[in-house]
Amino acid sequence: MIRLIVADDHPIVRAGIAALFAPEPDIEVVAEAATPDDALTATRRENPDVVLMDLQFGSAVIGGAEATRRIRALDAAPYVLILTNYDSDADILGAVEAGASGYLLKDAPPHELIAAVRAAAAGESALAPVIASRLLDRMRAPQASLSAREIEVLDLVATGRSNTEAAADLFVSETTVKSHLAHIFTKLGVSSRTAAVSEARRRGILR
């Protein structure tokens, strides 16, 4: 029996997912979580095989990626499968680097989600086709792709953070942030922070 925890801040989404898995003889939803903290608590309590994790939780202090990182750091950690509306490079890379075994979008067909949970429980990767394609594109053209840290820097710039503030947030020097921005400008073919953010959004790197 695959023990599953569903973590999403929308009650209707959680109820829908629970109803989807109810007829499956080999999968049991053992807990639902409305926040990342709830997901961590439920994971420690229920010892699940898989946690189905959203990325965005409204006003929660930590998001799904950080919750994934903390869950994967637990002893006898379950696998984490991301189920979200977002398919930007920043979201995908953040989740994969946090230790997610799979990444699906909420418009996935029900049978695909059920198969993904079984795959994750078996220790296999479960990526939506569009996500797998995006990661393959990055591997094929790494020189044009932003690194995970460069995406972090650009994401902070997009929220209006100055170089000094971004450096403080990332625990690096301001010179390091400026160096990252210089590489970002070159890779995106732009010459300003505003243009970089605009181009990154156009390419699907940022939301």
Rosetta constraint file for C-alpha pairs under 8 A:
AtomPair CA 1 CA 25 HARMONIC 7.86 0.50
AtomPair CA 1 CA 26 HARMONIC 4.76 0.50
AtomPair CA 1 CA 27 HARMONIC 5.67 0.50
AtomPair CA 1 CA 28 HARMONIC 6.96 0.50
AtomPair CA 2 CA 26 HARMONIC 5.94 0.50
AtomPair CA 2 CA 27 HARMONIC 4.64 0.50
AtomPair CA 2 CA 28 HARMONIC 6.14 0.50
AtomPair CA 2 CA 48 HARMONIC 7.59 0.50
AtomPair CA 2 CA 49 HARMONIC 5.92 0.50
AtomPair CA 2 CA 50 HARMONIC 7.44 0.50
AtomPair CA 2 CA 118 HARMONIC 7.63 0.50
AtomPair CA 2 CA 121 HARMONIC 6.89 0.50
AtomPair CA 3 CA 27 HARMONIC 6.16 0.50
AtomPair CA 3 CA 28 HARMONIC 5.20 0.50
AtomPair CA 3 CA 29 HARMONIC 6.14 0.50
AtomPair CA 3 CA 30 HARMONIC 6.09 0.50
AtomPair CA 3 CA 47 HARMONIC 7.87 0.50
AtomPair CA 3 CA 48 HARMONIC 4.73 0.50
AtomPair CA 3 CA 49 HARMONIC 5.13 0.50
AtomPair CA 3 CA 50 HARMONIC 6.51 0.50
AtomPair CA 4 CA 27 HARMONIC 6.96 0.50
AtomPair CA 4 CA 28 HARMONIC 5.89 0.50
AtomPair CA 4 CA 29 HARMONIC 4.65 0.50
AtomPair CA 4 CA 30 HARMONIC 5.79 0.50
AtomPair CA 4 CA 31 HARMONIC 7.19 0.50
AtomPair CA 4 CA 48 HARMONIC 5.60 0.50
AtomPair CA 4 CA 49 HARMONIC 6.17 0.50
AtomPair CA 4 CA 50 HARMONIC 5.06 0.50
AtomPair CA 4 CA 51 HARMONIC 5.75 0.50
AtomPair CA 4 CA 52 HARMONIC 7.20 0.50
AtomPair CA 5 CA 29 HARMONIC 5.74 0.50
AtomPair CA 5 CA 30 HARMONIC 5.87 0.50
AtomPair CA 5 CA 31 HARMONIC 4.95 0.50
AtomPair CA 5 CA 32 HARMONIC 5.68 0.50
AtomPair CA 5 CA 33 HARMONIC 7.42 0.50
AtomPair CA 5 CA 39 HARMONIC 7.62 0.50
AtomPair CA 5 CA 42 HARMONIC 7.63 0.50
AtomPair CA 5 CA 43 HARMONIC 7.46 0.50
AtomPair CA 5 CA 48 HARMONIC 6.61 0.50
AtomPair CA 5 CA 50 HARMONIC 6.54 0.50
AtomPair CA 5 CA 51 HARMONIC 4.74 0.50
AtomPair CA 5 CA 52 HARMONIC 6.05 0.50
AtomPair CA 6 CA 14 HARMONIC 6.46 0.50
AtomPair CA 6 CA 17 HARMONIC 7.62 0.50
AtomPair CA 6 CA 18 HARMONIC 7.73 0.50
AtomPair CA 6 CA 29 HARMONIC 7.15 0.50
AtomPair CA 6 CA 31 HARMONIC 6.56 0.50
AtomPair CA 6 CA 32 HARMONIC 4.81 0.50
AtomPair CA 6 CA 33 HARMONIC 6.14 0.50
AtomPair CA 6 CA 39 HARMONIC 8.00 0.50
AtomPair CA 6 CA 51 HARMONIC 6.11 0.50
AtomPair CA 6 CA 52 HARMONIC 4.90 0.50
AtomPair CA 6 CA 53 HARMONIC 6.48 0.50
AtomPair CA 7 CA 14 HARMONIC 7.33 0.50
AtomPair CA 7 CA 32 HARMONIC 5.82 0.50
AtomPair CA 7 CA 33 HARMONIC 4.47 0.50
AtomPair CA 7 CA 34 HARMONIC 5.88 0.50
AtomPair CA 7 CA 35 HARMONIC 6.87 0.50
AtomPair CA 7 CA 36 HARMONIC 7.23 0.50
AtomPair CA 7 CA 39 HARMONIC 5.98 0.50
AtomPair CA 7 CA 51 HARMONIC 7.21 0.50
AtomPair CA 7 CA 52 HARMONIC 5.94 0.50
AtomPair CA 7 CA 53 HARMONIC 4.93 0.50
AtomPair CA 7 CA 54 HARMONIC 6.17 0.50
AtomPair CA 8 CA 13 HARMONIC 7.06 0.50
AtomPair CA 8 CA 14 HARMONIC 6.21 0.50
AtomPair CA 8 CA 32 HARMONIC 7.88 0.50
AtomPair CA 8 CA 33 HARMONIC 6.30 0.50
AtomPair CA 8 CA 34 HARMONIC 5.25 0.50
AtomPair CA 8 CA 35 HARMONIC 6.84 0.50
AtomPair CA 8 CA 53 HARMONIC 6.57 0.50
AtomPair CA 8 CA 54 HARMONIC 5.33 0.50
AtomPair CA 8 CA 57 HARMONIC 6.97 0.50
AtomPair CA 9 CA 14 HARMONIC 7.93 0.50
AtomPair CA 9 CA 33 HARMONIC 7.42 0.50
AtomPair CA 9 CA 34 HARMONIC 4.31 0.50
AtomPair CA 9 CA 35 HARMONIC 6.06 0.50
AtomPair CA 9 CA 57 HARMONIC 5.52 0.50
AtomPair CA 9 CA 58 HARMONIC 7.28 0.50
AtomPair CA 10 CA 14 HARMONIC 6.41 0.50
AtomPair CA 10 CA 34 HARMONIC 7.09 0.50
AtomPair CA 11 CA 15 HARMONIC 6.08 0.50
AtomPair CA 11 CA 34 HARMONIC 7.57 0.50
AtomPair CA 12 CA 16 HARMONIC 6.03 0.50
AtomPair CA 13 CA 17 HARMONIC 6.17 0.50
AtomPair CA 14 CA 18 HARMONIC 6.11 0.50
AtomPair CA 14 CA 32 HARMONIC 6.92 0.50
AtomPair CA 15 CA 19 HARMONIC 6.10 0.50
AtomPair CA 16 CA 20 HARMONIC 6.15 0.50
AtomPair CA 17 CA 21 HARMONIC 6.47 0.50
AtomPair CA 18 CA 22 HARMONIC 6.13 0.50
AtomPair CA 18 CA 29 HARMONIC 6.31 0.50
AtomPair CA 19 CA 23 HARMONIC 7.74 0.50
AtomPair CA 20 CA 110 HARMONIC 7.37 0.50
AtomPair CA 21 CA 27 HARMONIC 6.56 0.50
AtomPair CA 21 CA 28 HARMONIC 7.09 0.50
AtomPair CA 21 CA 29 HARMONIC 7.30 0.50
AtomPair CA 21 CA 114 HARMONIC 7.33 0.50
AtomPair CA 22 CA 27 HARMONIC 7.68 0.50
AtomPair CA 22 CA 28 HARMONIC 7.07 0.50
AtomPair CA 22 CA 29 HARMONIC 7.75 0.50
AtomPair CA 24 CA 28 HARMONIC 7.75 0.50
AtomPair CA 30 CA 46 HARMONIC 7.01 0.50
AtomPair CA 30 CA 48 HARMONIC 7.58 0.50
AtomPair CA 31 CA 42 HARMONIC 6.65 0.50
AtomPair CA 31 CA 46 HARMONIC 7.52 0.50
AtomPair CA 32 CA 39 HARMONIC 7.61 0.50
AtomPair CA 32 CA 42 HARMONIC 7.85 0.50
AtomPair CA 33 CA 38 HARMONIC 5.15 0.50
AtomPair CA 33 CA 39 HARMONIC 5.09 0.50
AtomPair CA 33 CA 42 HARMONIC 7.26 0.50
AtomPair CA 34 CA 38 HARMONIC 6.39 0.50
AtomPair CA 34 CA 39 HARMONIC 7.46 0.50
AtomPair CA 34 CA 57 HARMONIC 7.80 0.50
AtomPair CA 35 CA 39 HARMONIC 6.30 0.50
AtomPair CA 35 CA 57 HARMONIC 6.26 0.50
AtomPair CA 35 CA 60 HARMONIC 6.70 0.50
AtomPair CA 36 CA 40 HARMONIC 6.36 0.50
AtomPair CA 36 CA 57 HARMONIC 7.37 0.50
AtomPair CA 36 CA 60 HARMONIC 7.33 0.50
AtomPair CA 36 CA 62 HARMONIC 6.70 0.50
AtomPair CA 36 CA 63 HARMONIC 6.50 0.50
AtomPair CA 36 CA 64 HARMONIC 6.30 0.50
AtomPair CA 36 CA 67 HARMONIC 5.52 0.50
AtomPair CA 37 CA 41 HARMONIC 6.26 0.50
AtomPair CA 37 CA 67 HARMONIC 7.42 0.50
AtomPair CA 38 CA 42 HARMONIC 5.98 0.50
AtomPair CA 39 CA 43 HARMONIC 6.01 0.50
AtomPair CA 39 CA 67 HARMONIC 7.64 0.50
AtomPair CA 40 CA 44 HARMONIC 6.32 0.50
AtomPair CA 40 CA 67 HARMONIC 7.02 0.50
AtomPair CA 40 CA 70 HARMONIC 7.60 0.50
AtomPair CA 40 CA 71 HARMONIC 6.26 0.50
AtomPair CA 41 CA 45 HARMONIC 6.25 0.50
AtomPair CA 42 CA 46 HARMONIC 5.75 0.50
AtomPair CA 42 CA 47 HARMONIC 7.96 0.50
AtomPair CA 43 CA 47 HARMONIC 5.49 0.50
AtomPair CA 43 CA 48 HARMONIC 6.21 0.50
AtomPair CA 43 CA 51 HARMONIC 7.82 0.50
AtomPair CA 43 CA 71 HARMONIC 7.41 0.50
AtomPair CA 43 CA 78 HARMONIC 7.99 0.50
AtomPair CA 47 CA 78 HARMONIC 7.45 0.50
AtomPair CA 48 CA 78 HARMONIC 6.04 0.50
AtomPair CA 49 CA 78 HARMONIC 4.82 0.50
AtomPair CA 49 CA 79 HARMONIC 6.29 0.50
AtomPair CA 49 CA 121 HARMONIC 5.90 0.50
AtomPair CA 50 CA 78 HARMONIC 5.25 0.50
AtomPair CA 50 CA 79 HARMONIC 4.77 0.50
AtomPair CA 50 CA 80 HARMONIC 5.60 0.50
AtomPair CA 50 CA 81 HARMONIC 7.04 0.50
AtomPair CA 50 CA 117 HARMONIC 7.03 0.50
AtomPair CA 50 CA 120 HARMONIC 6.90 0.50
AtomPair CA 50 CA 121 HARMONIC 5.98 0.50
AtomPair CA 51 CA 78 HARMONIC 6.80 0.50
AtomPair CA 51 CA 79 HARMONIC 6.32 0.50
AtomPair CA 51 CA 80 HARMONIC 4.76 0.50
AtomPair CA 51 CA 81 HARMONIC 6.12 0.50
AtomPair CA 52 CA 80 HARMONIC 6.04 0.50
AtomPair CA 52 CA 81 HARMONIC 4.90 0.50
AtomPair CA 52 CA 82 HARMONIC 5.90 0.50
AtomPair CA 52 CA 83 HARMONIC 6.50 0.50
AtomPair CA 53 CA 64 HARMONIC 6.27 0.50
AtomPair CA 53 CA 68 HARMONIC 7.65 0.50
AtomPair CA 53 CA 80 HARMONIC 6.74 0.50
AtomPair CA 53 CA 81 HARMONIC 5.99 0.50
AtomPair CA 53 CA 82 HARMONIC 4.78 0.50
AtomPair CA 53 CA 83 HARMONIC 5.79 0.50
AtomPair CA 53 CA 84 HARMONIC 7.85 0.50
AtomPair CA 54 CA 64 HARMONIC 5.70 0.50
AtomPair CA 54 CA 82 HARMONIC 5.81 0.50
AtomPair CA 54 CA 83 HARMONIC 5.17 0.50
AtomPair CA 54 CA 84 HARMONIC 5.21 0.50
AtomPair CA 55 CA 63 HARMONIC 5.83 0.50
AtomPair CA 55 CA 64 HARMONIC 4.00 0.50
AtomPair CA 55 CA 65 HARMONIC 6.17 0.50
AtomPair CA 55 CA 82 HARMONIC 7.08 0.50
AtomPair CA 55 CA 83 HARMONIC 7.44 0.50
AtomPair CA 55 CA 84 HARMONIC 6.00 0.50
AtomPair CA 55 CA 91 HARMONIC 7.95 0.50
AtomPair CA 56 CA 63 HARMONIC 5.74 0.50
AtomPair CA 56 CA 64 HARMONIC 6.15 0.50
AtomPair CA 56 CA 84 HARMONIC 7.84 0.50
AtomPair CA 57 CA 63 HARMONIC 6.15 0.50
AtomPair CA 57 CA 64 HARMONIC 7.28 0.50
AtomPair CA 62 CA 66 HARMONIC 6.06 0.50
AtomPair CA 62 CA 67 HARMONIC 6.80 0.50
AtomPair CA 63 CA 67 HARMONIC 6.23 0.50
AtomPair CA 64 CA 68 HARMONIC 5.98 0.50
AtomPair CA 64 CA 95 HARMONIC 7.90 0.50
AtomPair CA 65 CA 69 HARMONIC 6.32 0.50
AtomPair CA 65 CA 94 HARMONIC 6.22 0.50
AtomPair CA 65 CA 95 HARMONIC 5.01 0.50
AtomPair CA 65 CA 98 HARMONIC 6.01 0.50
AtomPair CA 66 CA 70 HARMONIC 6.31 0.50
AtomPair CA 66 CA 98 HARMONIC 6.86 0.50
AtomPair CA 67 CA 71 HARMONIC 6.09 0.50
AtomPair CA 68 CA 72 HARMONIC 6.04 0.50
AtomPair CA 68 CA 80 HARMONIC 6.51 0.50
AtomPair CA 68 CA 95 HARMONIC 7.40 0.50
AtomPair CA 68 CA 98 HARMONIC 5.96 0.50
AtomPair CA 68 CA 99 HARMONIC 6.66 0.50
AtomPair CA 68 CA 100 HARMONIC 6.62 0.50
AtomPair CA 69 CA 73 HARMONIC 6.29 0.50
AtomPair CA 69 CA 98 HARMONIC 4.53 0.50
AtomPair CA 69 CA 99 HARMONIC 6.13 0.50
AtomPair CA 70 CA 74 HARMONIC 6.75 0.50
AtomPair CA 71 CA 77 HARMONIC 6.32 0.50
AtomPair CA 71 CA 78 HARMONIC 7.34 0.50
AtomPair CA 72 CA 77 HARMONIC 5.17 0.50
AtomPair CA 72 CA 78 HARMONIC 6.76 0.50
AtomPair CA 72 CA 79 HARMONIC 7.22 0.50
AtomPair CA 72 CA 80 HARMONIC 7.64 0.50
AtomPair CA 72 CA 98 HARMONIC 7.83 0.50
AtomPair CA 72 CA 99 HARMONIC 6.41 0.50
AtomPair CA 73 CA 77 HARMONIC 6.64 0.50
AtomPair CA 79 CA 100 HARMONIC 6.98 0.50
AtomPair CA 79 CA 101 HARMONIC 6.17 0.50
AtomPair CA 79 CA 120 HARMONIC 6.24 0.50
AtomPair CA 79 CA 121 HARMONIC 6.61 0.50
AtomPair CA 79 CA 123 HARMONIC 7.38 0.50
AtomPair CA 80 CA 99 HARMONIC 7.45 0.50
AtomPair CA 80 CA 100 HARMONIC 4.99 0.50
AtomPair CA 80 CA 101 HARMONIC 5.70 0.50
AtomPair CA 80 CA 102 HARMONIC 7.11 0.50
AtomPair CA 80 CA 120 HARMONIC 7.52 0.50
AtomPair CA 81 CA 100 HARMONIC 5.78 0.50
AtomPair CA 81 CA 101 HARMONIC 5.66 0.50
AtomPair CA 81 CA 102 HARMONIC 4.77 0.50
AtomPair CA 81 CA 103 HARMONIC 5.93 0.50
AtomPair CA 81 CA 104 HARMONIC 7.62 0.50
AtomPair CA 81 CA 116 HARMONIC 7.97 0.50
AtomPair CA 81 CA 117 HARMONIC 7.28 0.50
AtomPair CA 81 CA 120 HARMONIC 6.97 0.50
AtomPair CA 81 CA 126 HARMONIC 7.77 0.50
AtomPair CA 82 CA 95 HARMONIC 7.47 0.50
AtomPair CA 82 CA 100 HARMONIC 6.72 0.50
AtomPair CA 82 CA 101 HARMONIC 7.98 0.50
AtomPair CA 82 CA 102 HARMONIC 6.03 0.50
AtomPair CA 82 CA 103 HARMONIC 4.62 0.50
AtomPair CA 82 CA 104 HARMONIC 5.99 0.50
AtomPair CA 83 CA 103 HARMONIC 6.15 0.50
AtomPair CA 83 CA 104 HARMONIC 4.88 0.50
AtomPair CA 83 CA 105 HARMONIC 5.47 0.50
AtomPair CA 83 CA 106 HARMONIC 5.93 0.50
AtomPair CA 84 CA 103 HARMONIC 7.89 0.50
AtomPair CA 84 CA 104 HARMONIC 6.54 0.50
AtomPair CA 84 CA 105 HARMONIC 5.00 0.50
AtomPair CA 84 CA 106 HARMONIC 5.41 0.50
AtomPair CA 85 CA 105 HARMONIC 5.41 0.50
AtomPair CA 85 CA 106 HARMONIC 5.52 0.50
AtomPair CA 85 CA 107 HARMONIC 7.69 0.50
AtomPair CA 86 CA 91 HARMONIC 6.79 0.50
AtomPair CA 86 CA 105 HARMONIC 7.04 0.50
AtomPair CA 86 CA 207 HARMONIC 7.56 0.50
AtomPair CA 87 CA 91 HARMONIC 6.40 0.50
AtomPair CA 87 CA 92 HARMONIC 6.37 0.50
AtomPair CA 87 CA 105 HARMONIC 7.47 0.50
AtomPair CA 87 CA 131 HARMONIC 7.09 0.50
AtomPair CA 87 CA 204 HARMONIC 7.66 0.50
AtomPair CA 88 CA 92 HARMONIC 6.27 0.50
AtomPair CA 88 CA 204 HARMONIC 5.08 0.50
AtomPair CA 88 CA 205 HARMONIC 5.06 0.50
AtomPair CA 88 CA 206 HARMONIC 5.42 0.50
AtomPair CA 88 CA 207 HARMONIC 5.75 0.50
AtomPair CA 89 CA 93 HARMONIC 5.85 0.50
AtomPair CA 89 CA 134 HARMONIC 7.83 0.50
AtomPair CA 89 CA 204 HARMONIC 6.52 0.50
AtomPair CA 89 CA 205 HARMONIC 4.50 0.50
AtomPair CA 89 CA 206 HARMONIC 6.48 0.50
AtomPair CA 90 CA 94 HARMONIC 5.91 0.50
AtomPair CA 90 CA 148 HARMONIC 7.31 0.50
AtomPair CA 90 CA 151 HARMONIC 6.10 0.50
AtomPair CA 90 CA 152 HARMONIC 7.43 0.50
AtomPair CA 90 CA 155 HARMONIC 7.92 0.50
AtomPair CA 90 CA 205 HARMONIC 5.92 0.50
AtomPair CA 90 CA 206 HARMONIC 5.83 0.50
AtomPair CA 90 CA 207 HARMONIC 7.92 0.50
AtomPair CA 91 CA 95 HARMONIC 6.16 0.50
AtomPair CA 91 CA 206 HARMONIC 7.98 0.50
AtomPair CA 92 CA 96 HARMONIC 6.16 0.50
AtomPair CA 92 CA 103 HARMONIC 7.44 0.50
AtomPair CA 92 CA 131 HARMONIC 7.58 0.50
AtomPair CA 93 CA 97 HARMONIC 5.88 0.50
AtomPair CA 93 CA 148 HARMONIC 6.59 0.50
AtomPair CA 94 CA 98 HARMONIC 6.12 0.50
AtomPair CA 94 CA 148 HARMONIC 7.48 0.50
AtomPair CA 95 CA 99 HARMONIC 6.56 0.50
AtomPair CA 95 CA 100 HARMONIC 5.62 0.50
AtomPair CA 95 CA 103 HARMONIC 7.94 0.50
AtomPair CA 96 CA 100 HARMONIC 5.00 0.50
AtomPair CA 96 CA 101 HARMONIC 7.20 0.50
AtomPair CA 96 CA 102 HARMONIC 7.75 0.50
AtomPair CA 101 CA 120 HARMONIC 6.20 0.50
AtomPair CA 101 CA 123 HARMONIC 7.64 0.50
AtomPair CA 101 CA 124 HARMONIC 7.11 0.50
AtomPair CA 101 CA 125 HARMONIC 5.21 0.50
AtomPair CA 101 CA 126 HARMONIC 6.44 0.50
AtomPair CA 102 CA 116 HARMONIC 7.52 0.50
AtomPair CA 102 CA 120 HARMONIC 6.98 0.50
AtomPair CA 102 CA 125 HARMONIC 5.41 0.50
AtomPair CA 102 CA 126 HARMONIC 4.22 0.50
AtomPair CA 102 CA 127 HARMONIC 4.99 0.50
AtomPair CA 102 CA 128 HARMONIC 7.95 0.50
AtomPair CA 103 CA 126 HARMONIC 6.45 0.50
AtomPair CA 103 CA 127 HARMONIC 4.93 0.50
AtomPair CA 103 CA 128 HARMONIC 6.20 0.50
AtomPair CA 103 CA 131 HARMONIC 7.15 0.50
AtomPair CA 104 CA 108 HARMONIC 6.81 0.50
AtomPair CA 104 CA 113 HARMONIC 7.49 0.50
AtomPair CA 104 CA 126 HARMONIC 7.71 0.50
AtomPair CA 104 CA 127 HARMONIC 6.04 0.50
AtomPair CA 104 CA 128 HARMONIC 4.98 0.50
AtomPair CA 104 CA 131 HARMONIC 7.70 0.50
AtomPair CA 105 CA 128 HARMONIC 6.97 0.50
AtomPair CA 108 CA 112 HARMONIC 6.36 0.50
AtomPair CA 108 CA 113 HARMONIC 6.68 0.50
AtomPair CA 108 CA 128 HARMONIC 7.80 0.50
AtomPair CA 109 CA 113 HARMONIC 6.68 0.50
AtomPair CA 110 CA 114 HARMONIC 6.34 0.50
AtomPair CA 111 CA 115 HARMONIC 6.09 0.50
AtomPair CA 112 CA 116 HARMONIC 6.04 0.50
AtomPair CA 113 CA 117 HARMONIC 6.32 0.50
AtomPair CA 114 CA 118 HARMONIC 6.50 0.50
AtomPair CA 115 CA 119 HARMONIC 6.12 0.50
AtomPair CA 116 CA 120 HARMONIC 6.01 0.50
AtomPair CA 116 CA 126 HARMONIC 5.30 0.50
AtomPair CA 116 CA 127 HARMONIC 7.90 0.50
AtomPair CA 117 CA 121 HARMONIC 6.13 0.50
AtomPair CA 117 CA 126 HARMONIC 7.98 0.50
AtomPair CA 118 CA 122 HARMONIC 6.33 0.50
AtomPair CA 119 CA 123 HARMONIC 6.47 0.50
AtomPair CA 119 CA 124 HARMONIC 5.09 0.50
AtomPair CA 119 CA 125 HARMONIC 6.73 0.50
AtomPair CA 119 CA 126 HARMONIC 6.36 0.50
AtomPair CA 120 CA 124 HARMONIC 5.12 0.50
AtomPair CA 120 CA 125 HARMONIC 6.15 0.50
AtomPair CA 120 CA 126 HARMONIC 6.39 0.50
AtomPair CA 127 CA 131 HARMONIC 6.03 0.50
AtomPair CA 127 CA 132 HARMONIC 5.72 0.50
AtomPair CA 128 CA 132 HARMONIC 6.22 0.50
AtomPair CA 129 CA 133 HARMONIC 6.07 0.50
AtomPair CA 130 CA 134 HARMONIC 6.20 0.50
AtomPair CA 131 CA 135 HARMONIC 6.31 0.50
AtomPair CA 132 CA 136 HARMONIC 6.15 0.50
AtomPair CA 133 CA 137 HARMONIC 6.14 0.50
AtomPair CA 134 CA 138 HARMONIC 6.43 0.50
AtomPair CA 135 CA 139 HARMONIC 6.38 0.50
AtomPair CA 136 CA 140 HARMONIC 6.17 0.50
AtomPair CA 137 CA 141 HARMONIC 6.16 0.50
AtomPair CA 138 CA 142 HARMONIC 5.41 0.50
AtomPair CA 138 CA 144 HARMONIC 7.97 0.50
AtomPair CA 138 CA 145 HARMONIC 5.91 0.50
AtomPair CA 141 CA 145 HARMONIC 6.53 0.50
AtomPair CA 142 CA 146 HARMONIC 7.72 0.50
AtomPair CA 143 CA 187 HARMONIC 7.41 0.50
AtomPair CA 144 CA 187 HARMONIC 5.44 0.50
AtomPair CA 144 CA 188 HARMONIC 7.46 0.50
AtomPair CA 145 CA 187 HARMONIC 7.17 0.50
AtomPair CA 146 CA 150 HARMONIC 5.72 0.50
AtomPair CA 146 CA 151 HARMONIC 6.12 0.50
AtomPair CA 146 CA 184 HARMONIC 6.80 0.50
AtomPair CA 146 CA 187 HARMONIC 7.31 0.50
AtomPair CA 147 CA 151 HARMONIC 6.21 0.50
AtomPair CA 148 CA 152 HARMONIC 6.29 0.50
AtomPair CA 149 CA 153 HARMONIC 6.27 0.50
AtomPair CA 150 CA 154 HARMONIC 6.17 0.50
AtomPair CA 150 CA 180 HARMONIC 5.82 0.50
AtomPair CA 150 CA 181 HARMONIC 7.37 0.50
AtomPair CA 150 CA 184 HARMONIC 6.72 0.50
AtomPair CA 151 CA 155 HARMONIC 5.91 0.50
AtomPair CA 151 CA 205 HARMONIC 7.60 0.50
AtomPair CA 151 CA 206 HARMONIC 7.81 0.50
AtomPair CA 152 CA 156 HARMONIC 6.36 0.50
AtomPair CA 153 CA 157 HARMONIC 6.30 0.50
AtomPair CA 153 CA 166 HARMONIC 6.71 0.50
AtomPair CA 153 CA 177 HARMONIC 6.96 0.50
AtomPair CA 153 CA 180 HARMONIC 7.31 0.50
AtomPair CA 153 CA 181 HARMONIC 7.54 0.50
AtomPair CA 154 CA 158 HARMONIC 6.08 0.50
AtomPair CA 154 CA 181 HARMONIC 7.56 0.50
AtomPair CA 154 CA 196 HARMONIC 7.76 0.50
AtomPair CA 154 CA 197 HARMONIC 6.74 0.50
AtomPair CA 155 CA 159 HARMONIC 6.59 0.50
AtomPair CA 155 CA 197 HARMONIC 7.95 0.50
AtomPair CA 155 CA 206 HARMONIC 6.89 0.50
AtomPair CA 156 CA 160 HARMONIC 6.73 0.50
AtomPair CA 156 CA 161 HARMONIC 5.57 0.50
AtomPair CA 156 CA 166 HARMONIC 6.16 0.50
AtomPair CA 157 CA 161 HARMONIC 5.01 0.50
AtomPair CA 157 CA 162 HARMONIC 6.68 0.50
AtomPair CA 157 CA 163 HARMONIC 7.76 0.50
AtomPair CA 157 CA 166 HARMONIC 7.32 0.50
AtomPair CA 157 CA 193 HARMONIC 7.22 0.50
AtomPair CA 157 CA 197 HARMONIC 7.57 0.50
AtomPair CA 158 CA 194 HARMONIC 7.92 0.50
AtomPair CA 158 CA 197 HARMONIC 5.92 0.50
AtomPair CA 161 CA 165 HARMONIC 5.63 0.50
AtomPair CA 161 CA 166 HARMONIC 5.83 0.50
AtomPair CA 162 CA 166 HARMONIC 6.03 0.50
AtomPair CA 163 CA 167 HARMONIC 6.06 0.50
AtomPair CA 163 CA 174 HARMONIC 6.02 0.50
AtomPair CA 163 CA 177 HARMONIC 6.31 0.50
AtomPair CA 163 CA 178 HARMONIC 7.04 0.50
AtomPair CA 164 CA 168 HARMONIC 6.35 0.50
AtomPair CA 164 CA 174 HARMONIC 5.59 0.50
AtomPair CA 165 CA 169 HARMONIC 6.19 0.50
AtomPair CA 166 CA 170 HARMONIC 6.20 0.50
AtomPair CA 166 CA 174 HARMONIC 7.85 0.50
AtomPair CA 166 CA 177 HARMONIC 7.23 0.50
AtomPair CA 167 CA 171 HARMONIC 5.79 0.50
AtomPair CA 167 CA 172 HARMONIC 5.01 0.50
AtomPair CA 167 CA 173 HARMONIC 5.47 0.50
AtomPair CA 167 CA 174 HARMONIC 5.20 0.50
AtomPair CA 167 CA 176 HARMONIC 7.67 0.50
AtomPair CA 167 CA 177 HARMONIC 6.07 0.50
AtomPair CA 168 CA 172 HARMONIC 6.53 0.50
AtomPair CA 168 CA 173 HARMONIC 7.61 0.50
AtomPair CA 172 CA 176 HARMONIC 6.43 0.50
AtomPair CA 172 CA 177 HARMONIC 7.36 0.50
AtomPair CA 173 CA 177 HARMONIC 6.65 0.50
AtomPair CA 174 CA 178 HARMONIC 6.27 0.50
AtomPair CA 175 CA 179 HARMONIC 6.16 0.50
AtomPair CA 176 CA 180 HARMONIC 6.24 0.50
AtomPair CA 177 CA 181 HARMONIC 6.22 0.50
AtomPair CA 178 CA 182 HARMONIC 6.20 0.50
AtomPair CA 179 CA 183 HARMONIC 6.44 0.50
AtomPair CA 180 CA 184 HARMONIC 6.15 0.50
AtomPair CA 181 CA 185 HARMONIC 6.07 0.50
AtomPair CA 181 CA 193 HARMONIC 7.84 0.50
AtomPair CA 182 CA 186 HARMONIC 6.36 0.50
AtomPair CA 183 CA 187 HARMONIC 6.18 0.50
AtomPair CA 184 CA 188 HARMONIC 6.04 0.50
AtomPair CA 184 CA 196 HARMONIC 7.33 0.50
AtomPair CA 185 CA 189 HARMONIC 5.69 0.50
AtomPair CA 185 CA 190 HARMONIC 4.94 0.50
AtomPair CA 185 CA 191 HARMONIC 5.72 0.50
AtomPair CA 185 CA 192 HARMONIC 7.08 0.50
AtomPair CA 185 CA 193 HARMONIC 7.92 0.50
AtomPair CA 185 CA 196 HARMONIC 6.34 0.50
AtomPair CA 186 CA 190 HARMONIC 6.63 0.50
AtomPair CA 186 CA 191 HARMONIC 7.93 0.50
AtomPair CA 188 CA 196 HARMONIC 6.67 0.50
AtomPair CA 188 CA 199 HARMONIC 6.93 0.50
AtomPair CA 188 CA 200 HARMONIC 7.56 0.50
AtomPair CA 190 CA 195 HARMONIC 6.01 0.50
AtomPair CA 190 CA 196 HARMONIC 5.97 0.50
AtomPair CA 191 CA 195 HARMONIC 6.89 0.50
AtomPair CA 191 CA 196 HARMONIC 7.44 0.50
AtomPair CA 192 CA 196 HARMONIC 6.12 0.50
AtomPair CA 193 CA 197 HARMONIC 6.29 0.50
AtomPair CA 194 CA 198 HARMONIC 6.23 0.50
AtomPair CA 195 CA 199 HARMONIC 6.01 0.50
AtomPair CA 196 CA 200 HARMONIC 6.00 0.50
AtomPair CA 197 CA 201 HARMONIC 6.22 0.50
AtomPair CA 197 CA 206 HARMONIC 7.73 0.50
AtomPair CA 198 CA 202 HARMONIC 6.25 0.50
AtomPair CA 199 CA 203 HARMONIC 6.23 0.50
AtomPair CA 200 CA 204 HARMONIC 6.19 0.50
AtomPair CA 200 CA 205 HARMONIC 4.98 0.50
AtomPair CA 200 CA 206 HARMONIC 5.64 0.50
AtomPair CA 201 CA 205 HARMONIC 5.75 0.50
AtomPair CA 201 CA 206 HARMONIC 4.83 0.50
AtomPair CA 201 CA 207 HARMONIC 5.89 0.50
